[in-house]
């Protein structure tokens, strides 16, 4: 019986051929550590020419392209000068969270397609500005949620859409690290001026996307949120850099209770640091069955082990284990960039559209605002 249930989720994978007759001219805005992952994958693409880069720090862009042995790249001191000068097909935006919106909006206004690193931005107002610029430009903007391309993540959505769980009414999700505040590359993640939001934006957006995408991205209605910074503000947390504590201006833990359209409750928690190994598995409860998604030790864009459906067969309570599916050889980051480029070349749709991620951002923003007020608030999504 379990085998028959698993069979309904199988599908054939189509292998696409890359058209190299049309080269895409690409620029990279922001050349910090996440840009390394972008250029590494772009270099594998036979239909891409990396022609320009921009970074606010003098000489950083030049050093970045030299390190990756990409020659002939024109470098600029900021995104505006690059976009004003270059004729580009697409850009990767790899800047601080607090500058995502301004860079994305300007690129769209210049008629350039955008691959925007997560989180989409910091506030819901910024998210709305991005969506308006996208709508006006007619260009593609995709948000960098590579876990969407993981076949295990896609399986979660298939299970929900199959009806095997019945009507979904409750979701518990989150993730975190026992000790994992991201400071190996400096303090840009933890300072308010650059990060804007902490664990919420860094890994919380992933956790939310996993379940919201599975249930069709219903509109968030209300949120009661909490956030704290008990670890990041302690000098002893950073044995070699105790001065980081004074710079910590974001959240290292957050939790929320969110009501979604369709009478669905979302119970959420996320942590960069906590006195626990995990805040718990992800659970999706439905009227016909429940799905358990094992947590990971540190959020890595996939699941922590085989998933399990709890349901009834012939009047008996049974469990069906969903085996782990191995992703493609190239990896999720490659798939993220490839799917974006394919959409650009084929005049397709964004692999991870802003029409969905604005709801993700609304929840993150709602948690921050609710936490500040100390009470539940209604989520307001601006007109696009």
C-alpha positions in Angstrom: 0.0 0.0 0.0 2.8 2.4 0.9 4.5 1.8 -2.5 1.3 2.8 -4.3 1.1 6.0 -2.3 4.7 6.9 -3.2 4.1 6.1 -6.9 1.7 9.0 -7.2 4.5 11.5 -6.4 6.9 10.3 -9.1 7.5 12.3 -12.3 10.0 12.3 -15.1 12.7 14.9 -15.0 13.3 16.7 -18.3 16.9 17.6 -19.2 17.2 21.0 -20.8 19.7 21.9 -23.4 21.4 25.3 -23.0 21.2 27.6 -26.1 24.6 29.1 -26.5 23.7 31.1 -29.6 22.5 33.9 -27.4 24.9 35.2 -24.7 23.6 37.0 -21.6 25.5 40.0 -20.3 25.6 39.8 -16.5 26.7 42.1 -13.8 27.2 41.4 -10.1 26.3 44.1 -7.5 28.1 43.5 -4.2 31.2 41.3 -4.1 31.1 39.9 -0.6 31.1 36.2 0.3 27.7 35.3 -1.2 28.8 36.7 -4.5 31.5 33.9 -4.6 28.7 31.4 -4.9 27.1 33.4 -7.8 30.3 33.8 -9.8 31.2 30.2 -9.3 28.0 29.1 -11.0 28.0 31.8 -13.6 31.4 30.5 -14.8 29.8 27.2 -15.5 27.2 28.7 -17.8 28.3 28.7 -21.5 25.7 31.3 -22.4 26.9 33.9 -19.8 29.4 36.8 -20.1 30.2 38.5 -16.8 30.9 42.0 -18.0 30.5 44.3 -14.9 30.6 44.5 -11.2 30.1 47.0 -8.5 31.0 47.4 -4.8 31.1 50.3 -2.4 34.5 49.3 -1.0 37.3 50.7 -3.1 39.2 48.0 -4.9 37.0 45.1 -3.6 35.3 44.4 -7.0 38.6 44.3 -8.8 40.1 41.9 -6.3 37.0 39.7 -6.5 37.2 39.2 -10.2 40.9 38.7 -10.1 40.5 36.0 -7.5 38.0 34.2 -9.7 40.1 34.7 -12.8 37.4 36.5 -14.7 39.1 39.0 -17.0 37.8 42.1 -18.8 35.2 42.9 -16.2 34.5 46.7 -15.8 34.2 47.6 -12.1 32.2 50.5 -10.6 32.0 52.1 -7.1 28.2 51.7 -6.8 25.2 50.0 -8.5 23.9 53.2 -10.0 27.1 54.1 -12.0 27.2 50.5 -13.3 23.6 50.4 -14.3 23.8 53.9 -15.9 26.8 52.8 -18.0 26.4 49.2 -18.9 23.9 47.5 -21.3 23.1 44.4 -19.2 20.6 41.6 -19.5 20.7 40.6 -15.8 22.3 41.3 -12.5 22.9 39.3 -9.3 22.3 41.5 -6.3 24.5 40.3 -3.4 24.6 43.4 -1.2 23.6 44.0 2.4 20.0 43.3 3.3 19.2 47.0 3.8 20.3 47.8 0.3 18.5 45.1 -1.5 15.5 47.2 -2.3 17.3 50.3 -3.7 19.5 48.1 -5.9 16.7 46.0 -7.2 14.4 49.0 -7.9 17.1 50.8 -9.8 18.0 47.8 -11.9 14.4 47.2 -12.9 14.0 50.9 -13.8 17.0 50.5 -16.1 15.3 47.5 -17.8 17.6 44.8 -16.3 16.4 41.4 -15.0 17.3 40.8 -11.4 18.3 37.8 -9.3 17.9 39.1 -5.8 19.6 37.3 -2.9 17.4 36.5 0.1 15.9 38.0 2.1 13.9 39.9 -0.4 14.5 43.1 1.7 13.9 44.2 5.3 10.5 45.8 5.4 7.1 45.2 3.7 7.2 48.8 2.4 10.5 48.0 0.6 9.0 44.8 -0.8 6.1 46.7 -2.2 8.5 49.2 -3.9 10.3 46.3 -5.6 7.0 44.8 -6.8 5.8 48.1 -8.2 9.1 48.6 -10.1 8.9 45.0 -11.4 5.3 45.6 -12.6 6.2 48.8 -14.3 9.4 47.4 -16.0 8.0 44.2 -17.3 11.3 42.5 -16.4 11.9 39.4 -14.3 13.0 39.5 -10.7 13.5 36.2 -8.9 14.4 35.9 -5.2 17.3 33.6 -4.2 15.5 30.8 -2.5 17.5 27.8 -3.9 15.8 25.3 -1.5 12.8 25.6 -3.8 14.8 23.5 -6.3 15.6 20.7 -3.9 13.5 17.6 -4.9 12.8 16.9 -1.3 11.3 20.4 -0.8 9.3 19.9 -4.0 8.1 16.6 -2.6 6.5 18.4 0.3 4.5 20.5 -2.1 3.5 17.4 -4.1 2.3 15.6 -1.0 0.1 18.6 0.1 -1.3 19.1 -3.4 -2.1 15.4 -3.8 -4.7 15.7 -1.1 -3.1 12.9 0.9 -3.2 15.2 4.0 -6.7 16.5 3.4 -7.3 20.1 4.4 -4.2 21.6 6.1 -5.1 23.5 9.3 -1.9 23.7 11.3 1.8 24.1 10.5 4.7 24.1 12.9 8.0 25.2 11.3 11.3 26.8 12.1 14.9 26.0 12.4 18.1 27.1 14.0 21.6 26.6 15.3 22.8 26.0 18.8 25.6 28.4 18.2 25.6 29.9 14.7 25.6 33.7 14.6 27.2 34.4 11.2 30.3 36.5 12.0 33.2 34.7 10.2 32.9 37.3 7.5 32.7 40.3 9.8 29.7 42.1 11.2 27.5 43.0 8.2 24.9 40.3 9.2 24.6 41.5 12.8 24.6 45.3 12.4 21.2 47.1 12.2 22.5 49.4 9.5 23.5 46.6 7.1 21.6 43.5 8.2 18.3 45.2 9.2 17.0 41.8 10.5 19.0 38.9 11.8 18.0 35.2 12.0 14.6 36.2 10.7 16.0 37.3 7.4 19.0 34.9 7.1 17.3 31.6 7.7 13.7 32.4 8.8 12.7 33.3 5.3 13.8 29.9 4.1 11.8 28.1 6.7 8.7 30.1 5.9 9.1 29.5 2.2 9.3 25.8 2.6 5.8 25.5 4.1 4.1 28.5 2.5 5.1 27.3 -0.9 3.7 23.8 -0.1 0.3 25.2 0.8 0.0 27.6 -2.0 1.3 30.8 -0.4 -1.9 31.9 1.4 -2.1 35.6 2.5 -1.0 36.2 6.0 -3.7 37.9 8.1 -2.4 38.5 11.7 0.8 37.8 13.6 1.8 37.8 17.2 5.6 38.0 17.2 8.5 37.9 19.6 12.2 38.4 19.0 15.3 38.6 21.2 19.1 39.0 21.2 20.3 37.3 24.4 23.4 35.7 22.7 24.6 38.2 20.1 24.9 41.0 22.6 27.2 39.1 25.0 31.0 39.8 24.6 31.8 36.3 25.8 30.0 34.9 22.7 32.8 36.1 20.6 36.1 35.0 22.3 38.3 36.5 19.6 36.1 39.6 18.8 34.3 40.7 22.0 33.8 44.1 20.4 31.2 42.5 18.1 28.7 42.4 21.0 28.4 46.2 20.9 27.6 46.1 17.2 24.9 43.5 17.4 21.6 45.2 16.5 19.4 42.5 15.1 17.5 39.4 16.4 19.2 36.1 17.1 15.9 34.4 18.0 12.3 35.0 16.9 9.0 33.2 17.3 5.5 33.9 16.0 1.9 32.7 15.8 0.5 33.6 12.4 -3.0 33.3 11.0 -3.2 32.6 7.2 -6.1 32.8 4.8 -7.9 29.4 4.5 -8.1 29.0 8.2 -4.5 27.8 8.6 -2.4 28.4 11.7 1.4 28.8 11.4 3.5 28.3 14.5 7.0 29.5 13.8 10.4 29.8 15.5 13.9 30.5 14.3 17.3 30.9 16.0 20.9 31.8 15.3 21.8 30.7 18.8 19.9 28.9 21.6 20.4 26.4 24.4 18.9 23.6 22.3 20.0 21.5 19.3 16.7 22.2 17.4 13.5 24.1 17.9 11.7 21.0 16.5 10.7 19.3 13.3 8.4 20.8 10.8 4.9 19.4 11.1 2.0 19.9 8.6 -1.3 18.7 10.1 -4.3 17.9 7.8 -7.7 16.4 8.3 -6.6 13.1 6.5 -3.0 12.9 7.4 0.0 14.6 8.9 3.5 15.1 7.5 6.7 15.3 9.7 9.8 16.9 8.1 12.9 16.3 10.2 14.9 19.3 11.2 18.5 19.9 10.3 21.3 20.7 12.7 22.0 23.9 10.8 19.7 25.1 8.0 21.1 23.9 4.8 18.2 24.2 2.4 17.0 20.6 2.7 15.4 18.2 5.1 17.1 16.4 8.0 16.1 12.9 7.1 13.3 10.8 5.5 9.9 12.5 5.9 7.0 10.6 7.2 3.2 10.7 6.5 0.9 9.7 9.3 -2.4 8.6 8.0 -5.0 5.8 7.9 -5.2 2.9 5.4 -8.2 0.5 5.5 -9.1 1.8 9.0 -5.6 1.3 10.4 -3.2 4.0 11.6 0.0 3.7 9.5 3.1 5.7 8.6 4.6 6.0 5.1 8.2 7.0 5.0 9.3 9.2 2.1 12.9 8.3 1.1 15.4 11.1 0.7 15.8 12.2 -3.0 19.3 13.1 -4.1 19.5 16.5 -5.9 21.1 17.0 -9.3 24.8 16.8 -9.8 25.3 20.6 -10.2 23.7 21.5 -6.9 20.9 23.9 -5.8 22.8 27.1 -6.3 23.5 26.2 -9.9 19.9 25.3 -10.4 18.8 28.6 -8.9 20.9 30.6 -11.3 20.1 28.4 -14.3 16.4 28.6 -13.8 16.6 32.4 -13.5 18.7 32.7 -16.7 16.3 30.3 -18.6 13.4 32.5 -17.6 15.2 35.6 -18.9 16.1 33.9 -22.2 12.6 32.4 -22.8 10.6 35.4 -21.6 9.2 33.1 -18.9 8.2 33.7 -15.3 10.4 34.1 -12.3 11.2 30.8 -10.6 10.6 32.4 -7.2 8.2 35.2 -7.9 7.9 38.4 -5.8 4.1 37.9 -5.8 4.7 35.1 -3.3 7.7 36.3 -1.5 6.0 39.6 -0.6 3.8 37.5 1.8 7.0 35.9 3.2 8.4 39.4 3.8 5.1 40.6 5.3 5.4 37.9 7.9 9.0 38.8 8.8 8.1 42.5 8.9 4.9 41.7 10.9 7.0 39.7 13.5 9.3 42.7 14.0 6.4 45.2 14.3 4.4 42.9 16.6 7.4 42.3 18.8 7.9 46.0 19.2 4.3 46.5 20.2 4.1 43.5 22.4 0.8 42.3 21.0 -0.8 40.7 17.9 -1.2 42.9 14.9 -3.0 42.8 11.6 -0.7 42.3 8.6 -1.1 45.1 6.1 0.2 44.5 2.6 0.5 47.7 0.5 -1.2 48.1 -2.9 1.0 47.1 -5.8 
